[in-house]
Amino acid sequence: MNPNFLYRGIACIVIGAAVLLAPRFMGETGLRETIAGSYLVGWFAIVLGAGLVVTHLTRGPKRRR
C-alpha cells in the first residue's frame, strides 16, 4: 500500500476546498473574481483527491510471496 496516495489525496481535497471556499472570505478584489471563476478546478481537485484516497483504501496491504 502506497501511503503517498493517501497524503496526496488529502492534499488535493484540501486545496480544492480552499479554492471553492476562499472567495467567500475575501474582499471585493480582482483576485476574488479570478478564484471564484476557477470553481471547476476546485471540484476537479476534490474528485481527484477522493479518487486517490479510495485507491489507497481499496488496494490493501501488499502480499509477501
N, C-alpha and C positions, 0 to 999 in steps of 0.2 A: 504494500500500500504506500503510495507516494504522498507524504504529508504536504508537499508543495501544492497539490491540487486544493487541499483544504485552505491553506493560507492565501493562495491566490484567489480562490473563490470568495472568501470573506472580504478580501481587499476590494474585489470588483463590486461586491454588493454594497460596501460602504461608500465607494466612490460614486456608484450610481445613485444611491440615496442622497448623497451630498449634492449631486448635480440637480436632482429633482427638487430638493428642499431648499437649496441656497437662495433662489430668487425671492422666496417668501420673507427672508430675514434681511435682505439687502435694501438699501435706499434706492431712490429713483435715479439710477445712473445708466449709462450705455452698457456697462458691463452686465448689469442685471438683465437687460433685454437680450444680450448675447447668450447668457447662460440659460435664460428661460426658453430661448429658441432652440436650444440643443437638448430638449427633453427626450428625443429619440435615442440619443447617445446614453442618457441615464438609464432608460429602460433596457437598452441593449446590454449595458454593463451589469444590470441586475440579473437579467436572464442568463448571461454568460457565467456570472458568479454562481448562480443557483445550479447551473449545469456542472460546473466544476465540483461543487460540494456534493452533488448527487453522485457524480462519478467516483469521488473519494469514498463515499459511504457504501456504494454498491460493489466495489471491487473486492473488498475484504482483504484479509491478510494473505500474503503470498505463501503458497505451499512449498515446503522444502522437499527436494527429491533426492 
